[in-house]
């Protein structure tokens, strides 16, 4: 059933877009050949949308604390503002402007409850979005995300009057997909590489998420990244990127990408555009109302920053060399480090004791990729193992790892899905052996550890183990509900018996902040009496939400 064009739809759009860009990130990075073949467009788009999604969640939280509900204008405005302040790279900056263009229309028609009115509002929003992207780019080039945005708006206009907002969004998505397939014939560098435009790929994913949010129907069809092969293998994409980088990138082009936020008036920004246009290329300036995001490729990064200082107050300045991020050389950098996401203060202390850098998770607030990148920087090492310890953080962690790699850090993402798998990986970590051998050992230890957790049901719902009621104790094994009980200790022993029925040598128990004082002792005794030759180790994790985490190695 179609959903109305309202704040909830914007929230759903953000979540679906972030998930879609997480899935597509590596494939989009692999075909990034224009304007610079630096393999980061997918990562930049993911980071931009992540900032947008967090801004929308903050808007909902702010209204909830005030006892109100956000309107469409609040939600879409937060999404655009979040994208603006978090925009990365050329494509991320353009997408931020596209969202701002949509906001200009939808904020003025904040309650399009009628289906026809909502469809018309979305059609006009997509048209304004496409036009605004051309206004933001100093020298628009066809065969790029700009062309794809215009085709989406054209298709949306043709669909107006034939249904509601969902039909308009679906038409825009299909129009964008068709335009994307044509980009290799419009831009020579794409044609030589045999790939479509990377920024356009991201926009297709974004519009597909919008269509899904409004229609209530989720599709996960990958975006076609090559004109001659709808679903290419990643290796083919990477080969195309290498060929393009070798044959199409101009070595005499600008050496640096400069991005900063700028507080300045319209007149000052107009003068800034002119000056930056004379310094380099790929100039994109987006924003308004006193806040702008400036992106340019130049040889003289200092001059680009000085121009911003003359125009107003630049901050969050990021300068990236196209061979890797510009960094201050620091002589005492360590050889290797581990960064681990942990759900409680106790586990954070454990990580610190063994020399790892912990990223503590606040209740209900998973870390953003920027927090993980900052932790990697603070680890101050040339090689880093990153342990997300949560399946929901896989895309966030992957984006953080990719961002850190652009700064010259070698990062290995260890696929830990629970804190107990992270503990197992840390137990075999040996900085003295080679990086690759250490990664293999840590990954193997994590993979050999089955994980479980106990949780308390907040409401009645269907599970893999049947229907649970609010207040029931749920035993989840490897992410699925396997046991429903009424007593924490009894449910925990049932979970342990099921896990140990397949064998095991070591049980790890991580106690949450709300765990009863006697829980660990009773479970240790149960394992000792029922499962001979199985050792037990207990940690005071201090995590909220899950009173107990269990690992079996």
N, C-alpha and C positions, 0 to 999 in steps of 0.2 A: 504494500500500500504506500503511495507517495507520501512524503513528509512535507509539511509546510516550510516555506522559506522564512525561517525565524532564527533566533539565537541558538536553539538546540541544533538546528541543521548546520550552522557554522561550526559549532563545537564538534559535531560528528565529522564534518568535512576535514577539520584539522587532524583529527585522529586517523581517519582513513588516508589522508594525504601523506602523513608521516609514515604510516605503515607501507604505503605504496612506494614512496621514495626510499624507504629502508630496503625493500626488496630489490628495487631497480638501481640502487646507488652504484654498485660495482660495475654493472653493465653500462651505465651512463658515463662513469669515469673512464671506462675503457675506450669509448668512442669520441672522447673530447679532443677534437683537433682544431677547433676554431673558437675564439680568435688566437688562442695559444694552446698548443698540444701539451698541456700540463696535467691532464688526467685527474681533474678535481671537480668537474662540474656537478656530478652526482652528489659528492660529499658536500659541496657548497649549498646545493639546493636543499639537501636534508637538514643541514644546520640552520638554514634560513627558516624553513618550515617548523623546525623544532622551536625556535625562538617565537614564532607566531603562535604555535599551539600552547606554549607556556603562558603567553600573554592572555590568551583566551581563557585558560583555566584560572588565571589570577583574577580576571574580570568576573567570572562566575563566583569565585570564592569571596570577592569583595562584596558582591551583591547579596550573597547568602548570609554573610555576617551582618549585613544591614537589614536582613529580612525581606529583601526584594529580589526580583528576577531580572536579569539583563534583557534588553531588547535587541532587535536585529542590529540597530545602529551601534550599540555598545559592543556587541560581539564582533561584527565585521571591522569596526574601528580598532578594537584590540588586536585582531589578527593582522591588520595592515601595519599598525604601529610596531607590533612585535617583529614582523618581518623586516621593517625598516631598520630597527636598531640592531637586528641580528643578521642582516644581509651579508652574505659572503660571495665574493667573486662577481664576475660580470653577469651571469645568469641569475644569481640570487638577488642582485640589486634590481634587475629588470622585473623579476617576479614581485618584489616588494612594491615597485611602482604599479604593476598590474593590479595588485590588491588594493592599493590606494585609489586607483581609478574606479574600481568596483565600489569602494566605500563612498566615494563622492555621490554616487547615484543611490545606493541602497540606504545610506544614512538619511537621505532626504525623503525616502519613502519607507519609513521605519516599520510599517505594519501592513504589508501587502497580503492581507488575509484571503482575498478573493483570488481564485486560481488564475484567472486571466490577468489580473493586475500584477500578481507575482511573476508570471511569465514575462510580461512586458517589462517589469522592473529588472529582471535578470538579463533580458535581452539588451536593454540600455546600459546596464552595468558592464556587460562583456564588451560592448562597443566602446564605451568610455575607457575601459581597461586597455584595449588594444591601441586606441589613439594615444593614451598617456604614455605608453612605452616608447612610441616614436618620438614623443616630445622630450623624453628623458635622455635619449641616445643622441650624441652629437652628430654622428654620421651613420644613419641607419643602413643596414645591409640586408638584402632579401635572401631567403634561404636559411633564415635563423629563427629564433624564438619569436621575433617580431612578426614574421610571415605567418607562423603557426597561430599566433594570437589573433591576427586579423581574419584568418580563415575560420577560426572558431566563432568569432563575432558574426561573420557572414552567415555561417550555418545556423547560428542561433536566431538571426533575423528572419531567415527563411522559415524557421520552425514556429515563430511567434504566431499565435492565433490558432494553432493546431492542438494545443493542450496546455498543461500547467508548466511550472518551473522545472519539474523533473524532465519533461520532454525537451524543453529548451536546452537544459544542461546536457542531456544525452546527445542531442544534435550537435552542440558545440564540441563535445568530445569526439564524435565521429568526424566532424569537419577538421578538427585539429589533427586527427590521425591521418586523414587523407593528405593534408598539407605537409605533414612530416615526411611521408613517403616520397614527396616530390622534391624535398630539399637538396638531395644530391645533384639534381639537374639544375639547380639555381645557384649553387655556390661551388666553385671549382675545387676548392680544397676538400669538400665533402665527396665530390664525385671521384676524385683521385684516390681517396681512402676507401671508397665504397661503403660509407656510413651516412646516416642521417644526422641532423643537427642535435648535439647533446642537450642544449638548453630547451629545444623543442620537445625532446623526449620527456624532460622533466615537466613541461607544461601539459603534455598529454596525460601524464600520470596524475597531475594535479586536477585536471578537468574530469578525468575518469572518477576520481575520488568525490568530486562535487556531484557528479551524476549519481553515484552510488548513495551518497548521503541524502539526496533529495528523493530518489526512487525507492530507497529501502532495499535495494537489490545489490549485493556485493559481487563484483567480478574481479578476478585476479589474473587476467590475461596479460602476460608481459608485453611491454611496449616494443614494437618492432624497431630494431636499431640499425638494420641494414636493408637497403632497398631490394636486394636480390635474395634475402633469406629472412623470413619473418621472425624466426626464433633462433638466432645464431648461438653457437657455443661461445663461452667467455674467452677461450683461447683465440678464437677467430677475431673477436673484438680487439683483444690486446695486440694481435698481429697487425690489424688495421691501424691501430693507434701508433704503433712503432713505425710503420711505413710512412704514415702521415707526418710524424714528428721528424723523420729523417729527410723526407722529400718535400714537405710543404712549409714547414716553419722557417721563417726568415731569421737567420742568426744575427742579422744586423738590426732586428727590431728592438723595441724597448726592453730593458733588462729587469724592470721592477713593476710589480703591481702595488699600488698605493690605495688604501681604503681608510676612510675615517668618517665619523659622525661629525656634523658641523652645525653649530647654532649660529644662524645668520639670517639677515633679512633678504627679501627677494632681489633687491637691487644689487646687493653685494654678491649674491650667488650668480647673477647674470654676468657680472664682471669676472667672477671666478671661472665660469664656464669658458669664457673667451681666453683667459690666461692658460688654463689647463689644456685647452684644445691646441694651443701653440706649443705646449711642452711634450705632448705624447699622443696616444690614440686610445681606442676603446673607452672613451670618456662616457660615463653614465652618472648623472646627478639626479637623484630622486628625493621626493619628500615635499615639504611645504609647511606653512604655519610656524616657521622659525627653526625647524629641525630637518636636516638633510643628511643623506648618505652619499658620499662622494667616492667614485671608483674611477681610476685611470691607470694606464700603463705608460711608464716614463723611464727615461734613462737617469734623470736627476730626481731621485726621490725626495731629497731635501727641499728642492724648489717647489715640488707639489705640496709639501706640508707647509712651507712658508706662504704659499698662496692661500691656503686655508686659514692661516693665522691672520693674514691681512683682511680676509673676508669676515671672520668672526672667531668663534672658539671651537677649534677642532679637538676631538678627543676619541678614545678607542682607536688610536692610529695603528694600522697594521701595514707593514712593508714586507713584501715577499719577493725574493729573487726568483726568477723563473727556473733556477736550478735548485731551489730550496729556500726556506725562509731565512731572512737576514737575522742573525743572532749575535749577541755579544759573546766573544770567545771567553770561556771561563775555564781556567786551567785545572781545577780540582774535580772535574766531572768523573763520577764513578763509572765503572765498566758496565754494571748490570743492576737492575732493581725490579721489584715486584710492586704493582699497584692493585689493590683489591677493594672491591665494593663490599661493605659489610653492613648488616642491618642493626647492629647494636654496639654500645660502648665497650662491652666486654670483649667482643670479637675485634674491635678496633685496637684495643690494648694488646690482644694476642698478636695481631699483625705487626704492631709496632715493636713488640718484643723480639720477633724473629727478623726484624729489619725491613719489613714491607711497609709501603705507604698506604694507609687505609683511607677510603672515602666513605664516611659514615652516611647511611641513608636515614633521612628524617621520616617519621611516620607519615605515610601517604604522599611523600614527595620524592619520587625517584630522581637520581641525579641527572642533570643534563649533560650532553656531550662536552660542553665547555668546562664543566667541573672536572670531568675525567681528564681532559687535556691539561688543565691546570695542575692536577695531581701528578700527571706524567712529567710535567715540567719541574714540579717541586721535588720529584724523585731524583732529578739531576743526574741522569745516567744516559749512556749512549745506547743501551739496550734495555728494553722494558717488557716484562710479561704483564699483561692486563687480565685480571680475573673479574668478570662482571657478576658472577655468583647469582644470576637471576635470568631466566629465559626471556623475560620482558625487556631486558636491557641489551639484547643482542645487536639490534640496529644502532642504538645509541653508542655502545662500546665500539662497534665497527667504525662508525663515523669518527669517533674520537681517535681511534688508532690511526686512521687514514690522515687525519689532520696533523697528528704528532709526527707522522712520517714525513710530511712536507717540511717539518722543522728540523729534519736531520736525525730524528730518533728512530732506531729500529724497534718496532713494536710487534710483539706476538700476542694475538688474542687467544687466550686459553678458554675453551668453551665450557666453562663451569656454569651449571644451572642452579646451584644452591651453595650456601655458605659452607656446608659440610664437604662438598666437592672441592671448594677452595682450600679448606683446611688440609685435605688429602694432597692437593697439589703443592701447597706450601711445605708439607712434610718431606717431600722428595726434592725440593729445590736445592740445587748445589751451584753456587756462583762460580766454583772452580772449573767446572767442565764447560764444553763449548755451548754456545747459545742454542744451537739446533738440538743438541742432545738434551739440554735442560728442558726445552720446550716439549720434546717428545716424552720425556719422563713425567713431566707435570701433567701433560694432556692424558697420558695413559693412566696415571693415578686418579685423576678426576673421573675418567670414563669408567674405571673399575669400581667406583663408589656409587652404590644406589642411595637415593636420598628420599626422605619423607619429612613431613611436617604435620603438626597438629594445629587445627584452627577451630574457632567457634563460629558456627553459622549465624549470620546476622538476620536471615529471613528464610522463609520456606522456599525451597527450590528443588529442581530435579538434578540428580547427580548420577555418576556411573554406578553408584552403589544403591541407588533408590532415592526416595524423597526424604529430604531432611527438613527439620523444623528449626525455627529460630532458637538458639541456645544449645543445639546439638553440638557434640564434639566430632569434628571431621578428621579422619586420618587419611592424608594424601600421600600416595606412594608414586614417585616419579611424576608428580604433577597432577595425577588423577585421584579423585576421591575413591578410596578402597574400603573404608570402614566408617560407619556412622554409629556413634555411641552416646551415652549420657554422662559417662565418668571419664575424666582425663586420664587417670592412671590405667584403667581397664582398657580404654581405647588404645593407649600407647603400647601396652603389652601385646594386644592383638596385632598391631602394626608390626612390632618387632618380630613376633613369631612368624608372620607371613614373610617378612623380608629374609629372615634367617632360615626359612625352610629350603631356600635355594642355596644355602651355604653362606659362610662368612667367617672371617677371622678377627675382625675388629668392629666394635660398635662405638660410634661417636654420638654423644648426647649434648646438645646445645640448649641450655635452659633460657627461656624468655623472661622478661621482666615480671610477668604475672604467674609464673610457674609456682606451684605449691612447694614449700621447703622440703617436704619429704619425697617429692617425685623422683629425684635422681637416685636416692638410696633404694627405693622400692624397685625401680627399673634395673639397677645394677644387680640387686639380689635375684630378680627374676631371670636375668640373663645367665648369672652364675649357676642357678639351680636347674634351668631348663636347657641350656646350650653349653655343653662342656667345651673347654679349650677356646672359648670366645672371650677376648679381652674387651673391656669397656673403659672409655675415657670420657670425662665430663668437663664441659666448659660453661662458665656463666656468661652467656652471650648478651643478656640484657635487651634483646630485641623486643619490640612491641608487635602486637598482632598475632604472632605465632608463639604460643607458650612453650613449644618444643620443636627442635629440629633434630632429625635422626639421620645418621650416615652408617652404611654397612659396607665394609671393604672385604 
